[in-house]
Amino acid sequence: MTKQTRFNTWYWVAAFFGILVIQYFLGAAQQIAPIPYSQFQELLRGGKVAEIGISDRFIQGTLKEPLPSGHMRFATTRVDPDFAQELQQYGVTYTGQIESTLLRDILSWVLPVLIVFGLWTYLAKRFADGAGLGGGLMQIGKSKAKVYVETDTGVKFDDVAGVDEAKDELRGIVEFLKNPEQYGRLGGRMPKGVLLVGPPGTGKTLLAKAVAGEAKVPFFSISGSEFVEMFVGVGAARVRDLFQQAREKAPAIIFIDELDALGRARGIVPYAGGHDEKEQTLNQLLVELDGFDSRTGLVLLAATNRPEILDPALLRAGRFDRQVLVDRPDKKGRVQILQVHMRKAKLAPDVDAEKVAALTPGFTGADLANLVNEAALLATRRGADAVTMSDFNNAVERIVAGLEKRNRLLNPREREIVAYHEMGHALVLLALPGVDPVHKVSIIPRGVGALGYTIQRPTEDRFLMTREELENKMAVLLGGRAAELIAFGHLSTGAADDLARVTDIARSMVARYGMSDKLGNVALEKDERSLLSPNPLGNGARERSYSDETAAAIDDEVRTIIDRVFDRTVALLRERHDLLDRTAQRLLEKETLDEAELQHLVGSRQASARKHAAE
């Protein structure tokens, strides 16, 4: 209820009571004549009183003949007889005054009702706010969509970078919203719904706002989770109200963020029942999608990063007709995104968006925005006048490896093991062909459990990997463990994460990619993770559809591949034992080595060996 509405309500209440009071006094003045008690005594002695009513304070009655004023009823104040005689002796005239109790009687029952009603309203509003119902119990069926009219979104296509294909797909929506009649002149129609699919942080919400900003139409924005409340039927009511509001303002855009919170496939859990609140809300959304005509200028946009769990009824033709992939940007896209965010930062001349983009493969638009912000904060903290390339390098390390833990003191023996471990990774990287070059090696602890780290600098974006490249990747991961074995003759717990990643790669080669000579070209496991996972070789829940004998064969083959790669890595580092000792000691002295220092330490001998291996 708005402030203006509350004001109008109390105004009418006050006017109602005012009318009651006026009517009471007018009625009382017209029907009952207050007379002096002495006049009452004269009327009584003259036999002009027909009947009277006596109370403890007043005397009221009816006359046989009307008074000169025309009144047939009278009222007077009751006076003690002895006092009345004394007043009459001195010729004093005393007039009866009527005390009205109507207002007091009305307030005696109206006021408690108002107090109870006000208390109930206050408690109901507190309860509604606590339950997330916004405008109170009377507003729970209203849509909670935020409405941005015309350019209020503040976003245009120029503000969205790195997703050129998605922008091209959505330009048709903009043209249609600007001129629906002209766009459908050949009998075609725009899709009723457009689903933006992509990993978190790639700019799906920003794209939807850009469409509204370019088309200059009302933009209704709401999250899928805001439809569902604790009361049954609220979600369906909000869906109806949202579409009703949008129809009134058409042409318009409805944007539902996180659609998977509302549109999860029905019947996934067999015994969960089929009439819960989420399903009712989804059913109502399906009805609304069937009920509106896209030619009216109403377009539904939605975004999700989990398209595999959406109900098939949402994705059929006539509902969400078009799916637009908003994927992680490639290097060119990352350069464009960085240039957008770098406009707001004061940069030093050495900052190159191309170099920063090369250090950030797999970063989304949100990650890159955070990177620029982190670099600016690092430069501010050290009192610099501008953000340098060094700040960007440190920001990448901070995001990828975690915060430096210089207070985490390692004993000399542990530092030596970590130094050999990290140099094992680096030397294998420098020796093998087809792998990304080393950017930096450090033994400064970072994050939760990293005692050291080796960062690679990809030269290009990769989408396919061969069997040899996967085995080289495994060799790099096993390089730290192999270096520990060569230098100290024993193994430590520092390679736990490396082993987990190596095992997952080997298992994927055998069970998913058909890269095993023993098991052949078959896919034995199906990865049930989202296809939008940032790491296609990462851990995920898998569906098993093979026998125990096959499972044993897979385990044996995985072990065989890992052992073969590990033996190869150990042999490679044994040939470079002297180089491993020299570089590890240098790393212990400086704690951090960059690419140039590594190349200088390794020298031309290592470079020529790598070239020979590539040939």
VMD Tcl script that draws the C-alpha trace (Angstrom):
set ca {
  {0.00 0.00 0.00}
  {1.53 3.33 -1.06}
  {1.78 6.44 1.06}
  {-0.80 8.22 -1.10}
  {-3.24 5.33 -0.67}
  {-2.83 5.36 3.11}
  {-3.44 9.12 3.17}
  {-6.66 8.79 1.17}
  {-7.94 5.99 3.41}
  {-7.50 7.95 6.64}
  {-9.03 11.01 5.01}
  {-12.26 9.12 4.31}
  {-12.30 7.65 7.83}
  {-12.03 11.15 9.36}
  {-14.72 12.47 7.04}
  {-17.06 9.64 8.05}
  {-16.73 10.38 11.76}
  {-17.13 14.10 11.11}
  {-20.43 13.48 9.35}
  {-21.63 11.32 12.27}
  {-20.88 14.08 14.80}
  {-22.58 16.77 12.69}
  {-25.65 14.63 12.18}
  {-25.86 13.94 15.91}
  {-25.77 17.58 16.91}
  {-28.17 18.62 14.16}
  {-30.58 15.87 15.05}
  {-30.38 16.59 18.73}
  {-30.96 20.29 18.14}
  {-33.98 19.63 15.93}
  {-35.77 17.05 18.11}
  {-35.07 17.84 21.79}
  {-35.40 21.31 23.37}
  {-33.30 21.95 26.46}
  {-35.45 23.97 28.96}
  {-34.79 25.41 32.43}
  {-35.79 23.27 35.37}
  {-38.03 26.09 36.57}
  {-39.91 26.02 33.27}
  {-40.26 22.27 33.62}
  {-41.88 22.78 37.05}
  {-44.32 25.32 35.54}
  {-45.21 22.92 32.69}
  {-45.68 20.15 35.20}
  {-48.01 22.24 37.39}
  {-49.96 23.33 34.27}
  {-50.59 19.68 33.27}
  {-48.77 20.08 29.95}
  {-46.37 17.16 30.45}
  {-47.55 13.88 28.87}
  {-44.73 11.58 30.04}
  {-41.21 11.81 31.40}
  {-38.11 9.68 31.80}
  {-35.96 10.22 34.86}
  {-32.29 9.33 35.13}
  {-29.82 10.10 37.86}
  {-28.84 13.37 36.15}
  {-31.48 14.25 33.53}
  {-35.19 14.40 33.01}
  {-36.52 13.90 29.47}
  {-40.13 13.83 28.39}
  {-42.87 14.53 25.89}
  {-45.34 17.45 26.05}
  {-49.06 17.39 25.32}
  {-48.70 20.64 23.37}
  {-45.67 21.86 21.47}
  {-43.48 24.62 22.82}
  {-43.32 27.95 20.98}
  {-40.23 26.60 19.21}
  {-42.29 23.68 17.86}
  {-40.55 20.94 19.88}
  {-42.64 18.20 21.44}
  {-39.76 16.72 23.42}
  {-37.81 18.43 26.14}
  {-34.87 17.74 28.39}
  {-33.64 19.42 31.54}
  {-31.06 18.91 34.20}
  {-32.28 17.21 37.29}
  {-31.91 19.50 40.34}
  {-32.26 18.72 43.99}
  {-35.73 19.94 45.14}
  {-34.40 21.83 48.18}
  {-31.80 23.57 46.03}
  {-34.45 24.40 43.41}
  {-36.69 26.09 46.02}
  {-33.76 28.16 47.24}
  {-32.97 29.30 43.69}
  {-36.61 30.24 43.09}
  {-36.63 32.44 46.21}
  {-33.92 34.61 44.68}
  {-35.43 34.61 41.14}
  {-32.51 32.73 39.51}
  {-33.17 31.07 36.15}
  {-31.15 27.94 35.51}
  {-31.14 26.20 32.14}
  {-30.73 22.46 31.71}
  {-27.66 21.34 29.70}
  {-27.83 18.09 27.77}
  {-24.69 15.93 27.89}
  {-24.47 13.77 24.78}
  {-22.84 10.31 25.21}
  {-23.15 9.22 21.57}
  {-19.57 10.11 20.63}
  {-18.26 8.45 23.76}
  {-20.32 5.36 23.02}
  {-19.08 5.23 19.41}
  {-15.46 5.59 20.43}
  {-15.86 2.96 23.12}
  {-16.31 0.28 20.47}
  {-14.68 1.84 17.40}
  {-11.37 2.67 19.07}
  {-10.62 -0.89 20.26}
  {-11.45 -2.20 16.77}
  {-9.05 0.29 15.18}
  {-6.30 -0.64 17.65}
  {-6.73 -4.35 16.98}
  {-6.83 -3.77 13.21}
  {-3.69 -1.62 13.31}
  {-1.84 -4.17 15.43}
  {-2.86 -6.97 13.07}
  {-1.74 -4.98 10.03}
  {1.65 -4.23 11.64}
  {2.26 -7.85 12.60}
  {1.12 -9.09 9.19}
  {3.54 -6.71 7.47}
  {6.41 -7.80 9.74}
  {5.60 -11.42 9.04}
  {5.38 -10.77 5.30}
  {8.72 -8.92 5.28}
  {10.34 -11.72 7.24}
  {9.01 -14.28 4.78}
  {10.20 -12.23 1.81}
  {6.71 -11.28 0.62}
  {7.58 -7.67 -0.06}
  {4.44 -5.56 0.01}
  {2.62 -7.60 2.68}
  {0.10 -10.37 2.68}
  {-2.15 -8.57 0.22}
  {0.73 -8.27 -2.25}
  {2.06 -11.84 -2.28}
  {0.48 -12.59 -5.64}
  {2.03 -9.51 -7.25}
  {5.07 -9.78 -9.46}
  {8.34 -8.60 -7.91}
  {9.90 -7.80 -11.27}
  {12.06 -4.69 -11.50}
  {10.90 -2.51 -14.37}
  {13.40 -0.45 -16.35}
  {11.83 1.87 -18.90}
  {13.67 2.67 -22.11}
  {17.29 3.63 -21.47}
  {17.08 3.17 -17.69}
  {19.01 -0.10 -18.04}
  {22.06 2.02 -18.89}
  {23.50 -0.73 -21.11}
  {23.97 -0.85 -24.88}
  {25.60 -3.39 -27.18}
  {28.79 -1.32 -27.13}
  {29.09 -2.07 -23.41}
  {29.06 -5.83 -24.04}
  {32.29 -7.23 -25.49}
  {33.62 -10.65 -26.31}
  {30.29 -12.21 -27.35}
  {29.91 -10.99 -30.92}
  {27.97 -14.04 -32.13}
  {25.42 -13.72 -29.34}
  {25.00 -10.00 -30.05}
  {24.38 -10.71 -33.73}
  {21.67 -13.23 -32.78}
  {19.95 -10.68 -30.55}
  {20.07 -7.75 -32.98}
  {17.08 -9.27 -34.76}
  {15.12 -9.10 -31.51}
  {15.93 -5.41 -31.23}
  {14.79 -4.69 -34.80}
  {11.57 -6.59 -34.21}
  {10.78 -4.67 -31.01}
  {11.38 -1.37 -32.78}
  {9.11 -2.24 -35.73}
  {7.05 -5.45 -35.25}
  {4.82 -4.86 -38.32}
  {7.66 -4.32 -40.77}
  {9.64 -7.25 -39.45}
  {6.76 -9.68 -40.04}
  {5.81 -8.45 -43.52}
  {6.82 -11.75 -45.15}
  {4.81 -13.89 -42.77}
  {7.62 -14.73 -40.38}
  {7.42 -14.24 -36.65}
  {9.98 -13.63 -33.99}
  {10.65 -16.40 -31.49}
  {8.48 -16.17 -28.40}
  {11.35 -16.97 -26.11}
  {15.13 -16.68 -26.34}
  {17.22 -18.70 -23.90}
  {20.70 -17.40 -23.14}
  {22.89 -20.36 -22.23}
  {26.39 -20.06 -20.86}
  {28.70 -20.47 -17.87}
  {28.39 -18.09 -14.90}
  {29.91 -14.67 -15.46}
  {29.85 -14.62 -19.26}
  {27.43 -11.68 -19.48}
  {23.99 -13.21 -20.05}
  {22.18 -10.70 -17.83}
  {24.21 -7.84 -19.32}
  {23.21 -8.95 -22.83}
  {19.52 -8.98 -21.91}
  {19.78 -5.45 -20.51}
  {21.60 -4.36 -23.67}
  {18.72 -5.66 -25.81}
  {16.27 -3.56 -23.80}
  {18.59 -0.55 -23.89}
  {18.97 -0.77 -27.68}
  {15.24 -1.32 -28.31}
  {14.23 1.37 -25.77}
  {11.30 -0.65 -24.46}
  {10.22 -1.52 -20.89}
  {12.38 -4.25 -19.40}
  {10.91 -6.53 -16.72}
  {13.71 -8.26 -14.82}
  {13.11 -11.01 -12.25}
  {14.95 -14.04 -10.91}
  {13.47 -17.51 -11.21}
  {13.73 -18.03 -7.45}
  {11.51 -14.97 -6.74}
  {8.44 -16.75 -8.12}
  {8.41 -19.46 -5.48}
  {7.32 -18.67 -1.92}
  {6.12 -20.61 1.10}
  {2.45 -20.23 0.12}
  {0.98 -22.58 -2.47}
  {-0.20 -20.78 -5.60}
  {1.86 -17.63 -5.09}
  {4.34 -18.46 -7.86}
  {1.60 -19.09 -10.43}
  {-0.13 -15.85 -9.41}
  {3.10 -13.91 -9.85}
  {3.66 -15.40 -13.30}
  {0.16 -14.28 -14.35}
  {0.68 -10.82 -12.90}
  {4.08 -10.44 -14.59}
  {2.73 -11.26 -18.03}
  {-0.31 -9.04 -17.46}
  {1.92 -6.06 -16.61}
  {4.12 -6.75 -19.64}
  {1.10 -6.94 -21.99}
  {-0.08 -3.55 -20.77}
  {3.32 -2.01 -21.62}
  {3.98 -3.93 -24.86}
  {6.26 -3.83 -26.76}
  {8.34 -5.00 -23.82}
  {10.91 -7.56 -22.71}
  {10.49 -10.03 -19.86}
  {13.81 -11.32 -18.54}
  {13.92 -14.29 -16.15}
  {17.37 -14.84 -14.70}
  {18.41 -18.25 -13.36}
  {15.57 -20.02 -15.16}
  {16.71 -23.39 -13.79}
  {15.41 -22.38 -10.34}
  {11.91 -22.27 -11.85}
  {12.05 -24.58 -14.87}
  {13.70 -27.70 -13.48}
  {12.47 -30.85 -15.25}
  {9.41 -32.37 -13.62}
  {9.49 -35.92 -12.33}
  {13.26 -36.08 -11.74}
  {12.68 -37.38 -8.21}
  {10.26 -40.35 -8.58}
  {8.57 -40.11 -5.18}
  {8.54 -36.36 -4.64}
  {4.93 -35.89 -5.78}
  {3.66 -34.00 -8.80}
  {1.76 -31.05 -7.35}
  {4.33 -29.03 -5.49}
  {4.61 -25.28 -5.73}
  {7.46 -25.24 -8.27}
  {5.57 -27.44 -10.69}
  {2.46 -25.27 -10.46}
  {4.59 -22.21 -11.19}
  {6.25 -23.93 -14.14}
  {2.88 -25.06 -15.50}
  {1.60 -21.49 -15.35}
  {4.69 -20.25 -17.19}
  {4.09 -22.82 -19.93}
  {0.47 -21.67 -20.23}
  {1.53 -18.02 -20.50}
  {4.09 -18.88 -23.18}
  {1.36 -20.53 -25.22}
  {-1.07 -17.69 -24.56}
  {0.68 -14.61 -25.90}
  {1.27 -13.64 -29.51}
  {4.82 -12.53 -30.28}
  {3.44 -10.15 -32.91}
  {2.21 -7.93 -30.09}
  {5.82 -7.01 -29.33}
  {6.32 -9.09 -26.20}
  {9.56 -11.09 -26.02}
  {10.65 -13.43 -23.24}
  {14.37 -13.69 -22.50}
  {15.78 -16.13 -19.98}
  {19.25 -17.11 -18.82}
  {20.64 -20.29 -17.32}
  {23.96 -22.01 -16.83}
  {22.34 -25.44 -16.42}
  {20.32 -26.10 -19.60}
  {20.57 -29.86 -19.16}
  {18.16 -29.85 -16.19}
  {15.43 -27.71 -17.79}
  {12.05 -29.27 -18.48}
  {11.73 -30.38 -22.14}
  {8.34 -28.65 -22.35}
  {10.12 -25.29 -21.92}
  {12.50 -25.92 -24.80}
  {10.06 -27.13 -27.43}
  {9.23 -25.06 -30.51}
  {6.73 -22.31 -29.78}
  {8.10 -21.55 -26.33}
  {11.84 -21.00 -26.09}
  {12.33 -21.19 -29.84}
  {15.92 -20.04 -29.86}
  {18.92 -20.84 -27.72}
  {21.87 -18.47 -27.81}
  {25.21 -19.67 -26.45}
  {27.09 -17.06 -24.43}
  {30.36 -18.92 -24.00}
  {33.69 -18.07 -22.45}
  {35.48 -15.57 -24.66}
  {38.44 -16.54 -26.81}
  {41.62 -14.50 -26.78}
  {40.20 -11.86 -29.13}
  {37.08 -11.59 -26.98}
  {39.15 -11.30 -23.81}
  {41.11 -8.43 -25.35}
  {37.85 -6.61 -26.14}
  {36.47 -7.19 -22.64}
  {39.69 -6.00 -21.03}
  {39.65 -2.87 -23.15}
  {36.11 -2.08 -21.91}
  {37.09 -2.45 -18.25}
  {40.48 -0.80 -18.65}
  {38.78 2.44 -19.69}
  {37.94 3.05 -16.04}
  {41.49 2.46 -14.80}
  {44.55 4.69 -15.04}
  {47.08 2.53 -16.87}
  {50.83 2.76 -17.30}
  {52.28 2.72 -20.86}
  {53.58 -0.85 -20.45}
  {50.11 -2.38 -19.97}
  {49.15 -4.45 -23.00}
  {45.67 -6.00 -23.19}
  {47.02 -8.67 -25.56}
  {49.53 -9.88 -22.98}
  {46.97 -9.87 -20.19}
  {44.54 -11.82 -22.39}
  {47.26 -14.41 -23.07}
  {47.60 -14.99 -19.31}
  {43.87 -15.54 -18.75}
  {42.60 -18.51 -20.80}
  {39.21 -19.68 -19.58}
  {38.42 -16.40 -17.81}
  {34.87 -15.12 -18.18}
  {33.83 -11.50 -18.50}
  {33.19 -11.29 -14.75}
  {36.62 -12.80 -14.05}
  {38.30 -10.22 -16.28}
  {36.41 -7.36 -14.62}
  {37.60 -8.68 -11.27}
  {41.15 -8.96 -12.63}
  {41.26 -5.30 -13.65}
  {39.84 -4.30 -10.27}
  {42.40 -6.42 -8.39}
  {45.26 -4.91 -10.41}
  {44.00 -1.40 -9.65}
  {43.76 -2.22 -5.95}
  {47.29 -3.62 -5.89}
  {48.63 -0.47 -7.57}
  {46.70 1.73 -5.13}
  {48.02 -0.23 -2.15}
  {51.63 0.33 -3.13}
  {51.02 4.04 -3.74}
  {51.59 4.00 -7.51}
  {50.31 6.66 -9.90}
  {49.14 4.12 -12.50}
  {48.46 0.42 -12.91}
  {51.43 -1.40 -14.42}
  {51.81 -4.75 -16.17}
  {53.40 -6.10 -13.01}
  {50.18 -5.38 -11.14}
  {48.23 -7.39 -13.71}
  {50.67 -10.29 -13.41}
  {50.33 -10.25 -9.62}
  {46.55 -10.03 -9.91}
  {46.47 -13.10 -12.18}
  {48.56 -15.03 -9.67}
  {46.34 -13.84 -6.84}
  {43.22 -15.08 -8.62}
  {44.67 -18.34 -9.98}
  {46.90 -19.45 -7.09}
  {45.48 -17.50 -4.16}
  {46.79 -14.91 -1.73}
  {50.47 -15.00 -0.80}
  {51.11 -16.56 2.62}
  {54.55 -15.20 3.50}
  {53.82 -15.79 7.18}
  {53.47 -19.53 6.52}
  {57.01 -20.47 7.50}
  {58.45 -23.70 6.11}
  {61.47 -25.40 7.61}
  {64.59 -25.61 5.36}
  {63.91 -29.22 4.45}
  {60.35 -28.48 3.29}
  {61.47 -25.45 1.29}
  {64.05 -27.61 -0.49}
  {61.47 -30.28 -1.34}
  {59.05 -27.63 -2.66}
  {61.83 -26.05 -4.76}
  {62.74 -29.36 -6.42}
  {59.05 -30.16 -6.90}
  {58.30 -26.90 -8.71}
  {61.45 -27.02 -10.80}
  {60.49 -30.56 -11.82}
  {57.28 -29.16 -13.30}
  {59.14 -26.32 -15.00}
  {61.93 -28.43 -16.54}
  {59.47 -30.95 -17.98}
  {57.50 -28.04 -19.42}
  {60.65 -26.66 -21.04}
  {61.67 -30.07 -22.39}
  {58.44 -31.32 -23.97}
  {56.95 -30.09 -27.26}
  {53.34 -29.01 -27.65}
  {52.92 -27.65 -24.12}
  {52.40 -24.08 -22.97}
  {55.61 -22.28 -21.91}
  {56.44 -21.47 -18.29}
  {55.52 -17.98 -17.13}
  {56.67 -18.07 -13.50}
  {57.84 -20.50 -10.82}
  {57.61 -19.68 -7.14}
  {57.98 -21.36 -3.75}
  {56.04 -18.67 -1.90}
  {52.98 -20.38 -0.33}
  {49.64 -19.23 -1.69}
  {45.99 -19.95 -1.02}
  {44.84 -22.69 1.32}
  {47.28 -25.50 0.62}
  {49.65 -24.47 -2.19}
  {53.25 -24.43 -0.94}
  {54.50 -23.37 -4.38}
  {53.21 -22.94 -7.90}
  {54.19 -23.02 -11.55}
  {52.20 -20.82 -13.94}
  {52.06 -21.48 -17.67}
  {51.40 -18.91 -20.37}
  {49.24 -20.36 -23.18}
  {50.20 -19.17 -26.63}
  {46.74 -19.87 -28.08}
  {43.28 -21.15 -27.16}
  {42.96 -24.91 -27.51}
  {39.75 -26.84 -28.11}
  {41.11 -30.29 -29.09}
  {43.96 -32.36 -27.67}
  {45.66 -35.43 -29.11}
  {46.73 -38.50 -27.14}
  {50.36 -37.37 -27.19}
  {49.41 -33.90 -25.90}
  {47.38 -35.41 -23.07}
  {50.31 -37.62 -22.08}
  {52.62 -34.58 -22.15}
  {50.16 -32.78 -19.90}
  {50.30 -35.74 -17.51}
  {54.10 -35.71 -17.64}
  {54.17 -32.05 -16.61}
  {51.89 -32.81 -13.66}
  {54.08 -35.75 -12.62}
  {57.28 -33.74 -13.01}
  {57.20 -32.53 -9.41}
  {56.82 -36.04 -7.99}
  {59.55 -37.37 -10.28}
  {61.92 -34.57 -9.19}
  {61.36 -35.43 -5.52}
  {62.14 -39.10 -6.22}
  {65.36 -38.26 -8.08}
  {66.64 -35.68 -5.58}
  {65.65 -37.30 -2.26}
  {64.87 -40.93 -3.05}
  {61.41 -40.70 -1.47}
  {58.00 -39.14 -2.11}
  {55.97 -36.53 -0.19}
  {52.34 -35.49 0.10}
  {52.92 -32.40 -2.03}
  {51.82 -34.15 -5.24}
  {48.33 -35.11 -4.02}
  {46.51 -32.64 -6.28}
  {48.78 -33.49 -9.23}
  {48.00 -37.21 -8.85}
  {44.24 -36.56 -8.74}
  {44.39 -34.58 -11.98}
  {46.65 -37.12 -13.67}
  {44.36 -39.99 -12.70}
  {41.31 -38.16 -14.04}
  {43.03 -37.43 -17.38}
  {44.13 -41.06 -17.75}
  {40.66 -42.35 -16.86}
  {39.08 -39.99 -19.38}
  {41.50 -41.22 -22.06}
  {40.51 -44.83 -21.40}
  {36.78 -44.61 -20.62}
  {35.62 -41.54 -22.55}
  {37.98 -40.78 -25.42}
  {38.70 -44.34 -26.61}
  {42.46 -43.83 -26.46}
  {43.26 -47.27 -25.04}
  {44.66 -50.02 -27.29}
  {43.42 -52.66 -24.87}
  {39.78 -51.52 -24.58}
  {39.40 -50.07 -28.07}
  {37.32 -47.27 -29.50}
  {34.46 -47.33 -27.03}
  {32.99 -44.74 -24.64}
  {32.40 -46.60 -21.40}
  {31.52 -43.64 -19.18}
  {29.24 -40.71 -19.70}
  {30.05 -37.48 -17.96}
  {26.90 -36.17 -16.28}
  {28.27 -32.70 -15.58}
  {27.08 -29.64 -17.37}
  {28.63 -29.18 -20.80}
  {29.47 -25.69 -19.63}
  {32.00 -26.93 -17.09}
  {35.14 -24.77 -17.15}
  {37.46 -27.80 -17.11}
  {36.59 -30.62 -19.54}
  {39.13 -32.87 -17.83}
  {37.96 -32.17 -14.28}
  {36.26 -34.49 -11.83}
  {32.56 -35.16 -12.28}
  {29.87 -37.68 -11.53}
  {29.87 -40.42 -14.17}
  {27.25 -42.93 -15.22}
  {28.53 -46.51 -15.21}
  {27.19 -48.93 -17.80}
  {29.72 -51.78 -17.89}
  {30.57 -54.98 -16.05}
  {32.91 -55.49 -13.12}
  {35.42 -57.17 -15.43}
  {35.47 -54.10 -17.65}
  {35.86 -51.89 -14.56}
  {38.91 -53.91 -13.53}
  {40.31 -53.60 -17.06}
  {39.80 -49.83 -16.95}
  {41.63 -49.60 -13.64}
  {44.52 -51.66 -14.99}
  {44.78 -49.58 -18.15}
  {44.68 -46.30 -16.19}
  {47.48 -47.54 -13.95}
  {49.50 -48.70 -16.98}
  {49.24 -45.31 -18.69}
  {50.21 -43.39 -15.55}
  {53.15 -45.70 -14.82}
  {54.40 -45.38 -18.39}
  {54.21 -41.59 -18.34}
  {55.83 -41.43 -14.88}
  {58.75 -43.62 -15.97}
  {59.22 -41.42 -19.02}
  {59.20 -38.29 -16.82}
  {61.72 -39.74 -14.38}
  {64.03 -40.65 -17.27}
  {63.73 -37.16 -18.74}
  {64.69 -35.50 -15.43}
  {67.54 -37.95 -14.72}
  {69.17 -36.73 -17.93}
  {68.92 -33.20 -16.55}
  {69.87 -33.96 -12.94}
  {72.59 -31.32 -12.83}
  {70.28 -28.74 -14.32}
  {67.59 -29.68 -11.80}
  {70.02 -29.16 -8.88}
  {71.26 -25.83 -10.23}
  {67.81 -24.35 -10.95}
  {66.36 -25.62 -7.65}
  {69.15 -23.93 -5.69}
  {68.56 -20.71 -7.62}
  {64.85 -20.91 -6.83}
  {65.66 -21.38 -3.13}
  {67.72 -18.20 -3.23}
  {65.26 -15.96 -5.12}
  {61.95 -17.71 -4.22}
  {60.49 -16.65 -7.60}
  {61.81 -17.07 -11.16}
  {60.16 -15.57 -14.21}
  {60.28 -16.78 -17.82}
  {63.37 -14.81 -18.78}
  {65.38 -16.02 -15.78}
  {64.38 -19.62 -16.46}
  {65.46 -19.36 -20.08}
  {68.80 -17.92 -18.97}
  {69.35 -20.72 -16.42}
  {68.34 -23.48 -18.81}
  {70.40 -22.04 -21.65}
  {70.63 -22.94 -25.28}
  {71.32 -26.63 -24.53}
  {67.80 -27.15 -23.21}
  {66.27 -25.11 -26.03}
  {68.05 -27.15 -28.68}
  {67.02 -30.40 -26.98}
  {63.40 -29.28 -27.01}
  {63.68 -28.35 -30.70}
  {65.18 -31.75 -31.46}
  {62.37 -33.51 -29.57}
  {59.78 -31.58 -31.55}
  {61.35 -32.73 -34.82}
}
mol new
graphics top color blue
foreach p $ca { graphics top sphere $p radius 0.5 }
foreach p [lrange $ca 0 end-1] q [lrange $ca 1 end] { graphics top cylinder $p $q radius 0.2 }
display resetview
